[in-house]
Amino acid sequence: MQSLALLVGILFLSSLGCGPIAYWLTTIHPRTHRRDMYKKALIAVLTMWGSMTGINFALAHVPIYVRFIGVFSIATSLLAVKKEFGGPRKLKEE
């Protein structure tokens, strides 16, 4: 039972932390192209993990507080993706 509690704790902390950490990484501006690629890859991995755990918590049959954690994780992950990679662009009308 202790290993299950440890696993749930790791999932909660990663769900709470991935989105804000990825959003914080978007404020860093590396000097080289290689570091920029590493930063974008790390942001992509963090937001994917945060979104997956957030969706899992938001859709599971759990108490409402846990669902709020899932929704927070999804929202912060999506904000980080939008800030780093940009949102949809409007086409110019002729």
N, CA and C atoms as an extended XYZ file, in Angstrom:
282
Properties=species:S:1:pos:R:3:atomname:S:1:resname:S:1:resid:I:1 pbc="F F F"
N         0.810       -1.197        0.000 N   MET     1
C         0.000        0.000        0.000 CA  MET     1
C         0.859        1.269        0.000 C   MET     1
N         2.060        1.168        0.575 N   GLN     2
C         2.912        2.342        0.589 CA  GLN     2
C         3.393        2.697       -0.817 C   GLN     2
N         3.625        1.698       -1.638 N   SER     3
C         4.071        1.986       -3.001 CA  SER     3
C         2.943        2.624       -3.813 C   SER     3
N         1.693        2.241       -3.550 N   LEU     4
C         0.561        2.866       -4.235 CA  LEU     4
C         0.420        4.323       -3.821 C   LEU     4
N         0.599        4.587       -2.536 N   ALA     5
C         0.537        5.970       -2.058 CA  ALA     5
C         1.678        6.791       -2.657 C   ALA     5
N         2.830        6.202       -2.779 N   LEU     6
C         3.963        6.896       -3.399 CA  LEU     6
C         3.678        7.203       -4.867 C   LEU     6
N         3.104        6.256       -5.584 N   LEU     7
C         2.762        6.466       -6.991 CA  LEU     7
C         1.733        7.577       -7.146 C   LEU     7
N         0.709        7.581       -6.310 N   VAL     8
C        -0.313        8.629       -6.378 CA  VAL     8
C         0.292        9.989       -6.037 C   VAL     8
N         1.180       10.025       -5.065 N   GLY     9
C         1.850       11.279       -4.720 CA  GLY     9
C         2.700       11.807       -5.859 C   GLY     9
N         3.402       10.920       -6.537 N   ILE    10
C         4.211       11.329       -7.689 CA  ILE    10
C         3.316       11.860       -8.804 C   ILE    10
N         2.191       11.197       -9.051 N   LEU    11
C         1.275       11.674      -10.091 CA  LEU    11
C         0.687       13.035       -9.744 C   LEU    11
N         0.294       13.234       -8.477 N   PHE    12
C        -0.247       14.531       -8.070 CA  PHE    12
C         0.790       15.637       -8.219 C   PHE    12
N         1.996       15.388       -7.725 N   LEU    13
C         3.022       16.424       -7.807 CA  LEU    13
C         3.423       16.726       -9.245 C   LEU    13
N         3.487       15.701      -10.071 N   SER    14
C         3.828       15.961      -11.466 CA  SER    14
C         2.689       16.681      -12.180 C   SER    14
N         1.468       16.345      -11.822 N   SER    15
C         0.333       17.028      -12.431 CA  SER    15
C         0.301       18.498      -12.027 C   SER    15
N         0.605       18.771      -10.773 N   LEU    16
C         0.615       20.157      -10.311 CA  LEU    16
C         1.821       20.936      -10.823 C   LEU    16
N         2.946       20.273      -11.036 N   GLY    17
C         4.166       20.981      -11.352 CA  GLY    17
C         4.516       21.118      -12.811 C   GLY    17
N         4.075       20.204      -13.647 N   CYS    18
C         4.505       20.216      -15.050 CA  CYS    18
C         4.075       21.481      -15.783 C   CYS    18
N         2.850       21.889      -15.635 N   GLY    19
C         2.362       23.073      -16.341 CA  GLY    19
C         3.074       24.352      -15.929 C   GLY    19
N         3.144       24.657      -14.616 N   PRO    20
C         3.852       25.879      -14.216 CA  PRO    20
C         5.342       25.868      -14.545 C   PRO    20
N         5.995       24.712      -14.452 N   ILE    21
C         7.413       24.647      -14.807 CA  ILE    21
C         7.590       24.897      -16.300 C   ILE    21
N         6.718       24.301      -17.119 N   ALA    22
C         6.800       24.533      -18.562 CA  ALA    22
C         6.518       25.995      -18.890 C   ALA    22
N         5.569       26.602      -18.192 N   TYR    23
C         5.271       28.016      -18.427 CA  TYR    23
C         6.459       28.885      -18.013 C   TYR    23
N         7.123       28.536      -16.915 N   TRP    24
C         8.305       29.275      -16.489 CA  TRP    24
C         9.428       29.136      -17.508 C   TRP    24
N         9.560       27.965      -18.112 N   LEU    25
C        10.610       27.761      -19.113 CA  LEU    25
C        10.399       28.626      -20.353 C   LEU    25
N         9.166       29.034      -20.628 N   THR    26
C         8.917       29.877      -21.801 CA  THR    26
C         9.489       31.277      -21.618 C   THR    26
N         9.798       31.671      -20.378 N   THR    27
C        10.351       33.009      -20.151 CA  THR    27
C        11.860       33.042      -20.352 C   THR    27
N        12.495       31.885      -20.459 N   ILE    28
C        13.939       31.813      -20.643 CA  ILE    28
C        14.253       31.923      -22.135 C   ILE    28
N        15.215       32.768      -22.479 N   HIS    29
C        15.610       32.956      -23.871 CA  HIS    29
C        17.068       32.523      -24.038 C   HIS    29
N        17.279       31.294      -24.529 N   PRO    30
C        18.664       30.809      -24.667 CA  PRO    30
C        19.403       31.534      -25.788 C   PRO    30
N        20.729       31.489      -25.690 N   ARG    31
C        21.556       32.215      -26.647 CA  ARG    31
C        21.855       31.409      -27.900 C   ARG    31
N        21.861       30.100      -27.801 N   THR    32
C        22.209       29.279      -28.959 CA  THR    32
C        20.981       28.538      -29.464 C   THR    32
N        21.059       28.133      -30.708 N   HIS    33
C        19.952       27.418      -31.323 CA  HIS    33
C        19.776       26.034      -30.691 C   HIS    33
N        20.882       25.395      -30.318 N   ARG    34
C        20.807       24.059      -29.719 CA  ARG    34
C        20.086       24.102      -28.377 C   ARG    34
N        20.395       25.094      -27.557 N   ARG    35
C        19.711       25.222      -26.264 CA  ARG    35
C        18.239       25.540      -26.451 C   ARG    35
N        17.935       26.303      -27.483 N   ASP    36
C        16.535       26.602      -27.775 CA  ASP    36
C        15.779       25.330      -28.157 C   ASP    36
N        16.428       24.466      -28.915 N   MET    37
C        15.787       23.193      -29.275 CA  MET    37
C        15.585       22.323      -28.046 C   MET    37
N        16.572       22.271      -27.149 N   TYR    38
C        16.433       21.503      -25.912 CA  TYR    38
C        15.309       22.055      -25.044 C   TYR    38
N        15.222       23.379      -24.985 N   LYS    39
C        14.165       24.008      -24.195 CA  LYS    39
C        12.793       23.661      -24.754 C   LYS    39
N        12.647       23.728      -26.065 N   LYS    40
C        11.357       23.401      -26.677 CA  LYS    40
C        10.999       21.930      -26.485 C   LYS    40
N        11.994       21.051      -26.551 N   ALA    41
C        11.731       19.632      -26.329 CA  ALA    41
C        11.307       19.385      -24.886 C   ALA    41
N        11.961       20.041      -23.934 N   LEU    42
C        11.593       19.874      -22.528 CA  LEU    42
C        10.197       20.417      -22.261 C   LEU    42
N         9.874       21.547      -22.862 N   ILE    43
C         8.528       22.102      -22.708 CA  ILE    43
C         7.495       21.146      -23.292 C   ILE    43
N         7.794       20.560      -24.448 N   ALA    44
C         6.855       19.626      -25.071 CA  ALA    44
C         6.642       18.396      -24.193 C   ALA    44
N         7.709       17.857      -23.621 N   VAL    45
C         7.578       16.666      -22.765 CA  VAL    45
C         6.796       17.002      -21.498 C   VAL    45
N         7.119       18.132      -20.874 N   LEU    46
C         6.412       18.511      -19.652 CA  LEU    46
C         4.926       18.760      -19.899 C   LEU    46
N         4.603       19.428      -20.993 N   THR    47
C         3.192       19.705      -21.257 CA  THR    47
C         2.433       18.445      -21.650 C   THR    47
N         3.094       17.526      -22.348 N   MET    48
C         2.415       16.261      -22.666 CA  MET    48
C         2.122       15.470      -21.397 C   MET    48
N         3.117       15.374      -20.508 N   TRP    49
C         2.913       14.630      -19.270 CA  TRP    49
C         1.858       15.318      -18.388 C   TRP    49
N         1.928       16.642      -18.283 N   GLY    50
C         0.953       17.374      -17.486 CA  GLY    50
C        -0.450       17.261      -18.046 C   GLY    50
N        -0.573       17.288      -19.361 N   SER    51
C        -1.895       17.154      -19.979 CA  SER    51
C        -2.455       15.745      -19.795 C   SER    51
N        -1.595       14.744      -19.949 N   MET    52
C        -2.082       13.360      -19.786 CA  MET    52
C        -2.541       13.081      -18.356 C   MET    52
N        -1.739       13.494      -17.379 N   THR    53
C        -2.159       13.260      -15.992 CA  THR    53
C        -3.362       14.126      -15.637 C   THR    53
N        -3.420       15.343      -16.168 N   GLY    54
C        -4.557       16.215      -15.900 CA  GLY    54
C        -5.855       15.663      -16.475 C   GLY    54
N        -5.797       15.149      -17.686 N   ILE    55
C        -6.995       14.548      -18.284 CA  ILE    55
C        -7.415       13.319      -17.495 C   ILE    55
N        -6.436       12.538      -17.041 N   ASN    56
C        -6.749       11.362      -16.241 CA  ASN    56
C        -7.463       11.755      -14.950 C   ASN    56
N        -6.975       12.788      -14.266 N   PHE    57
C        -7.613       13.220      -13.026 CA  PHE    57
C        -8.955       13.895      -13.276 C   PHE    57
N        -9.079       14.620      -14.365 N   ALA    58
C       -10.325       15.334      -14.637 CA  ALA    58
C       -11.459       14.392      -15.028 C   ALA    58
N       -11.148       13.283      -15.666 N   LEU    59
C       -12.190       12.377      -16.139 CA  LEU    59
C       -12.449       11.183      -15.218 C   LEU    59
N       -11.602       10.981      -14.219 N   ALA    60
C       -11.761        9.838      -13.327 CA  ALA    60
C       -12.879       10.112      -12.314 C   ALA    60
N       -13.371        9.062      -11.712 N   HIS    61
C       -14.398        9.171      -10.674 CA  HIS    61
C       -13.700        9.398       -9.336 C   HIS    61
N       -13.335       10.645       -9.107 N   VAL    62
C       -12.586       11.046       -7.916 CA  VAL    62
C       -13.273       12.268       -7.309 C   VAL    62
N       -12.876       12.676       -6.105 N   PRO    63
C       -13.466       13.882       -5.502 CA  PRO    63
C       -13.212       15.132       -6.346 C   PRO    63
N       -14.006       16.151       -6.078 N   ILE    64
C       -13.989       17.355       -6.903 CA  ILE    64
C       -12.647       18.083       -6.816 C   ILE    64
N       -11.974       18.034       -5.660 N   TYR    65
C       -10.678       18.698       -5.527 CA  TYR    65
C        -9.654       18.099       -6.482 C   TYR    65
N        -9.676       16.795       -6.641 N   VAL    66
C        -8.748       16.132       -7.552 CA  VAL    66
C        -9.067       16.522       -8.996 C   VAL    66
N       -10.337       16.682       -9.307 N   ARG    67
C       -10.708       17.140      -10.655 CA  ARG    67
C       -10.210       18.556      -10.913 C   ARG    67
N       -10.269       19.414       -9.893 N   PHE    68
C        -9.739       20.765      -10.050 CA  PHE    68
C        -8.235       20.745      -10.305 C   PHE    68
N        -7.533       19.842       -9.661 N   ILE    69
C        -6.101       19.695       -9.918 CA  ILE    69
C        -5.880       19.305      -11.381 C   ILE    69
N        -6.696       18.394      -11.893 N   GLY    70
C        -6.581       17.985      -13.286 CA  GLY    70
C        -6.864       19.121      -14.251 C   GLY    70
N        -7.895       19.894      -13.982 N   VAL    71
C        -8.233       21.022      -14.855 CA  VAL    71
C        -7.135       22.082      -14.798 C   VAL    71
N        -6.576       22.330      -13.606 N   PHE    72
C        -5.468       23.275      -13.471 CA  PHE    72
C        -4.261       22.807      -14.278 C   PHE    72
N        -3.982       21.528      -14.231 N   SER    73
C        -2.851       20.980      -14.977 CA  SER    73
C        -3.053       21.136      -16.480 C   SER    73
N        -4.246       20.850      -16.948 N   ILE    74
C        -4.536       20.995      -18.377 CA  ILE    74
C        -4.418       22.459      -18.804 C   ILE    74
N        -4.980       23.355      -18.010 N   ALA    75
C        -4.974       24.779      -18.368 CA  ALA    75
C        -3.562       25.344      -18.415 C   ALA    75
N        -2.745       25.043      -17.410 N   THR    76
C        -1.393       25.589      -17.411 CA  THR    76
C        -0.526       24.969      -18.507 C   THR    76
N        -0.768       23.715      -18.811 N   SER    77
C        -0.016       23.086      -19.902 CA  SER    77
C        -0.376       23.721      -21.241 C   SER    77
N        -1.649       23.962      -21.456 N   LEU    78
C        -2.070       24.584      -22.716 CA  LEU    78
C        -1.576       26.027      -22.824 C   LEU    78
N        -1.542       26.756      -21.712 N   LEU    79
C        -1.000       28.115      -21.742 CA  LEU    79
C         0.481       28.112      -22.093 C   LEU    79
N         1.216       27.156      -21.558 N   ALA    80
C         2.643       27.072      -21.871 CA  ALA    80
C         2.864       26.746      -23.345 C   ALA    80
N         2.055       25.839      -23.888 N   VAL    81
C         2.187       25.494      -25.313 CA  VAL    81
C         1.854       26.690      -26.183 C   VAL    81
N         0.802       27.415      -25.826 N   LYS    82
C         0.413       28.567      -26.632 CA  LYS    82
C         1.473       29.663      -26.570 C   LYS    82
N         2.061       29.866      -25.400 N   LYS    83
C         3.071       30.917      -25.278 CA  LYS    83
C         4.354       30.547      -26.021 C   LYS    83
N         4.752       29.284      -25.980 N   GLU    84
C         6.012       28.886      -26.601 CA  GLU    84
C         5.881       28.691      -28.112 C   GLU    84
N         4.848       27.975      -28.530 N   PHE    85
C         4.735       27.606      -29.933 CA  PHE    85
C         3.727       28.454      -30.697 C   PHE    85
N         2.988       29.316      -30.031 N   GLY    86
C         2.025       30.183      -30.688 CA  GLY    86
C         0.686       29.495      -30.889 C   GLY    86
N        -0.328       30.293      -31.011 N   GLY    87
C        -1.664       29.762      -31.225 CA  GLY    87
C        -1.994       29.709      -32.699 C   GLY    87
N        -3.247       29.427      -33.000 N   PRO    88
C        -3.637       29.390      -34.417 CA  PRO    88
C        -3.565       30.805      -35.012 C   PRO    88
N        -3.141       30.865      -36.230 N   ARG    89
C        -2.994       32.158      -36.899 CA  ARG    89
C        -4.146       32.366      -37.869 C   ARG    89
N        -4.612       33.592      -37.942 N   LYS    90
C        -5.695       33.922      -38.840 CA  LYS    90
C        -5.126       34.125      -40.241 C   LYS    90
N        -5.849       33.676      -41.222 N   LEU    91
C        -5.464       33.896      -42.602 CA  LEU    91
C        -5.831       35.310      -43.023 C   LEU    91
N        -5.000       35.899      -43.828 N   LYS    92
C        -5.301       37.248      -44.304 CA  LYS    92
C        -6.419       37.190      -45.307 C   LYS    92
N        -7.372       38.092      -45.127 N   GLU    93
C        -8.471       38.163      -46.074 CA  GLU    93
C        -8.074       39.093      -47.208 C   GLU    93
N        -8.453       38.698      -48.407 N   GLU    94
C        -8.094       39.510      -49.571 CA  GLU    94
C        -9.202       40.443      -49.939 C   GLU    94
